[in-house]
Amino acid sequence: MQKTQLNVGLLGFGTIGTGVVRVFQQNADLIFQRTGIRMQLVRIADLDTTTDRGVSLPEGVLTSDAEAVISDPRIDVVIELIGGYKPALQFILQAIENGKHIVTANKALMAVHGQEIIAAANRAGVDVMFEAAVGGGIPIISAIKENLCANRFSTVLGILNGTCNFILTKMTEDGSDFSEVLAEAQALGYAEADPTFDIEGVDTAHKITLLAALCFGTRIDFSKVYTEGITRITAVDIDFATQMGYKIKLLAIGKQCDEAIEVRVHPTMIPQSYQLAEVDGVFNAVRLSGDFLGPVLLYGSGAGMDATASAVMGDVMAIGRSICSGAKDRAPVMGYCQEQIIDQPLRPMSEIISQYYLRFTTVDRTGVLAQISSVLGAHNISIQSMIQPERHAADSVPIVLMTHEAKEADITSALAEIDQLEIIQEPTCLIRVETNLD
Ligand code: HSE
């Protein structure tokens, strides 16, 4: 007889966990109408069993013992919302061994330990879904795996961290400095008390590692993904970017090149006319380019209790439908049949080609520009445009150059040489520029 009941267990009763309980309770009828399955949250484990989360649970559902969820024979699906590596990895592996399907929002875990988790799930014949791990409520993973799976993707670009996007947007709007806006973001609850993973780009790197793997059918070693955060972006650079018609975003970039892939995260100047440039505040967006579809932009809430719970519940319902219809392995975890996933080389940063924004801090004297441009020329770097403001401090002047496309290795060696010149007063500021969207 076809199964029409799905029992779910939850590990982690924090903000997103509370959102999941709210969806279960508020949309129970809708969930049944859309799936034909009665879904029940039978156990929730969290070390904190006393805080009032504003939702009421039946007696006996909440426990401080994760084992009570992982080993409960009634439970079909375990939702992991603990975050981080330990003990989440161990709990997930144990749950898989016990035959539970997994839904997780844990990008760090999936980016770093995904292959181990997927191998265990394949052995046990269970599913692993992680829509909520990237872009919060934006349905980007299912779009890549399902709706757009007839396409070969050439690029995937994303604004994937709401905290960074909020900070950069505020800096652009108010002309304020990074540290000032970070403090404001923390006060508003948009940034964690310890915001390191967000502002140093690590959270974004976890997410693009997953998206690029899904798009390009390849394994990606997270530790090799170039990751640069936004802590060195200044109000001065944002002002110059605005004058030149650009916005600065923390962009996650995945590109399929002929013989390698590029996967990198760094502050990037993009033309103000790009749709991505209009993604402001805490919002996220992902731009994909498929060979049949062309470009598509998915935009929405990249974090938050309700948006993330929406993605988690969508995964639970998808698994429920598969289990109840007996459709095993309907969509592989990483969007490609496991045996078709290949290792592609990751292009080293020294080999990438980009345009560059360079801000030199120099003395104001005859021949300065000639010295800088002569070193750039000697390294095959051609200048596209230049700004030198009329008003500046008497003893120091910024010179801003936009280059034509150049190889990063050439830029690195040119700057090493230029920063040794006696006319240069501070290390030169470099921001990569993306103008070639396909
Ligand atoms: N900390 C993330 C952000 C949300 O600021 O977007 C969860 O990935």
Residues whose N, C-alpha, C, O or C-beta is under 5 A from the ligand:
A	BS01	HSE	L160 N161 G162 T163 Y190 D198 G302 A303
